[in-house]
Amino acid sequence: MDKKTALLALAALGQDTRLEVFRLLVRAGADGVPAGEIASRLDTVQNTMSAHLKVLDHAGLVRAEREGRTIRYVADMTGFRDLLAYLMEDCCNGAPELCQPVIQAVTCKC
């Protein structure tokens, strides 16, 4: 990941509704959530939610999967992993054991 892409992802997550959408999709896992249901769960107007989802998609943090007339959104864990890797690229100045608590905190225990 380059700096420009990282900034795009961080800016996308730097807005309250988009952060909540991303966290919702992370909790949902591989099944994702239909766009209309995301808007309902977060009490947001559908066209506003569509704009938020587009920003997250453009940032590489979510992906859309069409199911007939429904669009289901899923957290793009590869994009998120790449962002985390970029942020921790030079972690601990040659002492990776110092990064271990961070790595353990973001490791899925499912």
VOMITI-148918 format. One record per residue (C-alpha): residue in three letters; x, y, z. Coordinates in pm, 1 decimal, always signed. Layout:
REM residues N
<gunu><rest>ALA</rest><c1>X</c1><c2>Y</c2><c3>Z</c3></gunu>
...
END
This chain:
REM residues 110
<gunu><rest>MET</rest><c1>+0.0</c1><c2>+0.0</c2><c3>+0.0</c3></gunu>
<gunu><rest>ASP</rest><c1>+125.9</c1><c2>+347.1</c2><c3>-77.4</c3></gunu>
<gunu><rest>LYS</rest><c1>+80.6</c1><c2>+664.5</c2><c3>+124.7</c3></gunu>
<gunu><rest>LYS</rest><c1>-198.9</c1><c2>+799.7</c2><c3>-98.2</c3></gunu>
<gunu><rest>THR</rest><c1>-405.3</c1><c2>+481.8</c2><c3>-61.0</c3></gunu>
<gunu><rest>ALA</rest><c1>-347.0</c1><c2>+475.7</c2><c3>+316.0</c3></gunu>
<gunu><rest>LEU</rest><c1>-464.1</c1><c2>+836.1</c2><c3>+345.9</c3></gunu>
<gunu><rest>LEU</rest><c1>-775.1</c1><c2>+754.3</c2><c3>+143.0</c3></gunu>
<gunu><rest>ALA</rest><c1>-858.6</c1><c2>+463.3</c2><c3>+377.6</c3></gunu>
<gunu><rest>LEU</rest><c1>-789.8</c1><c2>+664.5</c2><c3>+692.2</c3></gunu>
<gunu><rest>ALA</rest><c1>-1004.3</c1><c2>+953.7</c2><c3>+564.9</c3></gunu>
<gunu><rest>ALA</rest><c1>-1286.5</c1><c2>+709.6</c2><c3>+489.2</c3></gunu>
<gunu><rest>LEU</rest><c1>-1272.4</c1><c2>+572.8</c2><c3>+844.3</c3></gunu>
<gunu><rest>GLY</rest><c1>-1235.1</c1><c2>+921.9</c2><c3>+989.6</c3></gunu>
<gunu><rest>GLN</rest><c1>-1608.6</c1><c2>+990.5</c2><c3>+960.1</c3></gunu>
<gunu><rest>ASP</rest><c1>-1848.5</c1><c2>+866.8</c2><c3>+1229.6</c3></gunu>
<gunu><rest>THR</rest><c1>-2106.0</c1><c2>+689.1</c2><c3>+1011.0</c3></gunu>
<gunu><rest>ARG</rest><c1>-1846.3</c1><c2>+526.4</c2><c3>+786.9</c3></gunu>
<gunu><rest>LEU</rest><c1>-1654.2</c1><c2>+399.0</c2><c3>+1088.0</c3></gunu>
<gunu><rest>GLU</rest><c1>-1976.4</c1><c2>+248.3</c2><c3>+1225.7</c3></gunu>
<gunu><rest>VAL</rest><c1>-2052.2</c1><c2>+89.1</c2><c3>+886.8</c3></gunu>
<gunu><rest>PHE</rest><c1>-1706.9</c1><c2>-65.3</c2><c3>+870.1</c3></gunu>
<gunu><rest>ARG</rest><c1>-1731.9</c1><c2>-201.4</c2><c3>+1225.5</c3></gunu>
<gunu><rest>LEU</rest><c1>-2078.4</c1><c2>-343.0</c2><c3>+1148.1</c3></gunu>
<gunu><rest>LEU</rest><c1>-1943.4</c1><c2>-519.4</c2><c3>+841.0</c3></gunu>
<gunu><rest>VAL</rest><c1>-1643.2</c1><c2>-655.3</c2><c3>+1030.3</c3></gunu>
<gunu><rest>ARG</rest><c1>-1881.9</c1><c2>-803.1</c2><c3>+1288.7</c3></gunu>
<gunu><rest>ALA</rest><c1>-2096.6</c1><c2>-951.2</c2><c3>+1011.3</c3></gunu>
<gunu><rest>GLY</rest><c1>-1798.4</c1><c2>-1136.3</c2><c3>+865.1</c3></gunu>
<gunu><rest>ALA</rest><c1>-1806.4</c1><c2>-1307.0</c2><c3>+526.4</c3></gunu>
<gunu><rest>ASP</rest><c1>-2188.3</c1><c2>-1297.6</c2><c3>+508.5</c3></gunu>
<gunu><rest>GLY</rest><c1>-2189.3</c1><c2>-919.0</c2><c3>+488.4</c3></gunu>
<gunu><rest>VAL</rest><c1>-2504.7</c1><c2>-708.2</c2><c3>+516.4</c3></gunu>
<gunu><rest>PRO</rest><c1>-2743.7</c1><c2>-579.0</c2><c3>+247.3</c3></gunu>
<gunu><rest>ALA</rest><c1>-2716.9</c1><c2>-204.3</c2><c3>+187.2</c3></gunu>
<gunu><rest>GLY</rest><c1>-3074.5</c1><c2>-134.4</c2><c3>+297.2</c3></gunu>
<gunu><rest>GLU</rest><c1>-3023.2</c1><c2>-323.5</c2><c3>+620.8</c3></gunu>
<gunu><rest>ILE</rest><c1>-2704.5</c1><c2>-128.1</c2><c3>+693.8</c3></gunu>
<gunu><rest>ALA</rest><c1>-2899.7</c1><c2>+196.4</c2><c3>+656.4</c3></gunu>
<gunu><rest>SER</rest><c1>-3178.7</c1><c2>+65.1</c2><c3>+881.5</c3></gunu>
<gunu><rest>ARG</rest><c1>-2945.6</c1><c2>-61.4</c2><c3>+1152.6</c3></gunu>
<gunu><rest>LEU</rest><c1>-2759.1</c1><c2>+268.5</c2><c3>+1163.9</c3></gunu>
<gunu><rest>ASP</rest><c1>-3075.1</c1><c2>+477.4</c2><c3>+1128.6</c3></gunu>
<gunu><rest>THR</rest><c1>-2949.8</c1><c2>+653.3</c2><c3>+816.4</c3></gunu>
<gunu><rest>VAL</rest><c1>-3130.1</c1><c2>+755.1</c2><c3>+498.3</c3></gunu>
<gunu><rest>GLN</rest><c1>-3055.6</c1><c2>+505.6</c2><c3>+218.7</c3></gunu>
<gunu><rest>ASN</rest><c1>-2916.2</c1><c2>+755.9</c2><c3>-32.0</c3></gunu>
<gunu><rest>THR</rest><c1>-2684.2</c1><c2>+898.5</c2><c3>+235.6</c3></gunu>
<gunu><rest>MET</rest><c1>-2574.3</c1><c2>+545.3</c2><c3>+325.2</c3></gunu>
<gunu><rest>SER</rest><c1>-2508.8</c1><c2>+475.3</c2><c3>-40.7</c3></gunu>
<gunu><rest>ALA</rest><c1>-2267.8</c1><c2>+768.9</c2><c3>-51.1</c3></gunu>
<gunu><rest>HIS</rest><c1>-2087.5</c1><c2>+643.7</c2><c3>+260.6</c3></gunu>
<gunu><rest>LEU</rest><c1>-2059.2</c1><c2>+292.8</c2><c3>+117.7</c3></gunu>
<gunu><rest>LYS</rest><c1>-1918.3</c1><c2>+433.1</c2><c3>-205.9</c3></gunu>
<gunu><rest>VAL</rest><c1>-1645.0</c1><c2>+616.4</c2><c3>-12.7</c3></gunu>
<gunu><rest>LEU</rest><c1>-1555.1</c1><c2>+297.5</c2><c3>+179.2</c3></gunu>
<gunu><rest>ASP</rest><c1>-1555.5</c1><c2>+96.3</c2><c3>-143.1</c3></gunu>
<gunu><rest>HIS</rest><c1>-1334.1</c1><c2>+350.6</c2><c3>-319.7</c3></gunu>
<gunu><rest>ALA</rest><c1>-1094.1</c1><c2>+334.2</c2><c3>-22.4</c3></gunu>
<gunu><rest>GLY</rest><c1>-1069.1</c1><c2>-44.9</c2><c3>-56.5</c3></gunu>
<gunu><rest>LEU</rest><c1>-1227.0</c1><c2>-118.4</c2><c3>+280.5</c3></gunu>
<gunu><rest>VAL</rest><c1>-1553.1</c1><c2>-278.1</c2><c3>+164.0</c3></gunu>
<gunu><rest>ARG</rest><c1>-1669.8</c1><c2>-457.0</c2><c3>-146.4</c3></gunu>
<gunu><rest>ALA</rest><c1>-2014.2</c1><c2>-486.2</c2><c3>-298.1</c3></gunu>
<gunu><rest>GLU</rest><c1>-2164.4</c1><c2>-818.4</c2><c3>-402.6</c3></gunu>
<gunu><rest>ARG</rest><c1>-2478.7</c1><c2>-812.5</c2><c3>-614.8</c3></gunu>
<gunu><rest>GLU</rest><c1>-2751.7</c1><c2>-1066.2</c2><c3>-536.2</c3></gunu>
<gunu><rest>GLY</rest><c1>-3028.8</c1><c2>-1003.4</c2><c3>-786.7</c3></gunu>
<gunu><rest>ARG</rest><c1>-3168.2</c1><c2>-661.6</c2><c3>-697.3</c3></gunu>
<gunu><rest>THR</rest><c1>-2987.7</c1><c2>-650.8</c2><c3>-363.1</c3></gunu>
<gunu><rest>ILE</rest><c1>-2635.1</c1><c2>-527.5</c2><c3>-303.8</c3></gunu>
<gunu><rest>ARG</rest><c1>-2463.1</c1><c2>-690.5</c2><c3>-8.4</c3></gunu>
<gunu><rest>TYR</rest><c1>-2157.1</c1><c2>-522.9</c2><c3>+140.3</c3></gunu>
<gunu><rest>VAL</rest><c1>-1869.8</c1><c2>-710.1</c2><c3>+299.5</c3></gunu>
<gunu><rest>ALA</rest><c1>-1567.8</c1><c2>-572.3</c2><c3>+484.3</c3></gunu>
<gunu><rest>ASP</rest><c1>-1261.9</c1><c2>-612.2</c2><c3>+262.5</c3></gunu>
<gunu><rest>MET</rest><c1>-1023.5</c1><c2>-760.7</c2><c3>+514.1</c3></gunu>
<gunu><rest>THR</rest><c1>-739.0</c1><c2>-763.5</c2><c3>+261.5</c3></gunu>
<gunu><rest>GLY</rest><c1>-767.1</c1><c2>-386.8</c2><c3>+223.6</c3></gunu>
<gunu><rest>PHE</rest><c1>-783.3</c1><c2>-344.0</c2><c3>+600.5</c3></gunu>
<gunu><rest>ARG</rest><c1>-485.6</c1><c2>-578.7</c2><c3>+651.2</c3></gunu>
<gunu><rest>ASP</rest><c1>-288.4</c1><c2>-377.8</c2><c3>+395.6</c3></gunu>
<gunu><rest>LEU</rest><c1>-369.7</c1><c2>-57.5</c2><c3>+583.7</c3></gunu>
<gunu><rest>LEU</rest><c1>-255.1</c1><c2>-207.5</c2><c3>+913.7</c3></gunu>
<gunu><rest>ALA</rest><c1>+61.7</c1><c2>-340.6</c2><c3>+749.9</c3></gunu>
<gunu><rest>TYR</rest><c1>+134.8</c1><c2>+4.8</c2><c3>+607.4</c3></gunu>
<gunu><rest>LEU</rest><c1>+86.0</c1><c2>+168.4</c2><c3>+946.0</c3></gunu>
<gunu><rest>MET</rest><c1>+312.2</c1><c2>-84.7</c2><c3>+1118.4</c3></gunu>
<gunu><rest>GLU</rest><c1>+568.3</c1><c2>-118.5</c2><c3>+838.6</c3></gunu>
<gunu><rest>ASP</rest><c1>+854.6</c1><c2>+31.8</c2><c3>+1036.5</c3></gunu>
<gunu><rest>CYS</rest><c1>+724.3</c1><c2>-76.6</c2><c3>+1374.4</c3></gunu>
<gunu><rest>CYS</rest><c1>+955.1</c1><c2>-86.7</c2><c3>+1670.7</c3></gunu>
<gunu><rest>ASN</rest><c1>+1275.9</c1><c2>+1.6</c2><c3>+1487.7</c3></gunu>
<gunu><rest>GLY</rest><c1>+1404.3</c1><c2>-354.2</c2><c3>+1460.2</c3></gunu>
<gunu><rest>ALA</rest><c1>+1251.9</c1><c2>-485.4</c2><c3>+1782.5</c3></gunu>
<gunu><rest>PRO</rest><c1>+940.8</c1><c2>-671.2</c2><c3>+1657.9</c3></gunu>
<gunu><rest>GLU</rest><c1>+869.3</c1><c2>-813.9</c2><c3>+2002.3</c3></gunu>
<gunu><rest>LEU</rest><c1>+754.6</c1><c2>-465.9</c2><c3>+2103.5</c3></gunu>
<gunu><rest>CYS</rest><c1>+478.3</c1><c2>-488.6</c2><c3>+1839.7</c3></gunu>
<gunu><rest>GLN</rest><c1>+348.8</c1><c2>-821.2</c2><c3>+1968.7</c3></gunu>
<gunu><rest>PRO</rest><c1>+75.7</c1><c2>-668.1</c2><c3>+2193.2</c3></gunu>
<gunu><rest>VAL</rest><c1>-65.3</c1><c2>-479.2</c2><c3>+1892.3</c3></gunu>
<gunu><rest>ILE</rest><c1>-56.3</c1><c2>-790.7</c2><c3>+1676.0</c3></gunu>
<gunu><rest>GLN</rest><c1>-231.9</c1><c2>-993.1</c2><c3>+1945.7</c3></gunu>
<gunu><rest>ALA</rest><c1>-497.5</c1><c2>-722.6</c2><c3>+1987.1</c3></gunu>
<gunu><rest>VAL</rest><c1>-589.8</c1><c2>-731.8</c2><c3>+1616.5</c3></gunu>
<gunu><rest>THR</rest><c1>-571.0</c1><c2>-1108.9</c2><c3>+1575.8</c3></gunu>
<gunu><rest>CYS</rest><c1>-912.5</c1><c2>-1266.8</c2><c3>+1528.1</c3></gunu>
<gunu><rest>LYS</rest><c1>-999.3</c1><c2>-1519.9</c2><c3>+1796.4</c3></gunu>
<gunu><rest>CYS</rest><c1>-1296.2</c1><c2>-1664.1</c2><c3>+1609.2</c3></gunu>
END
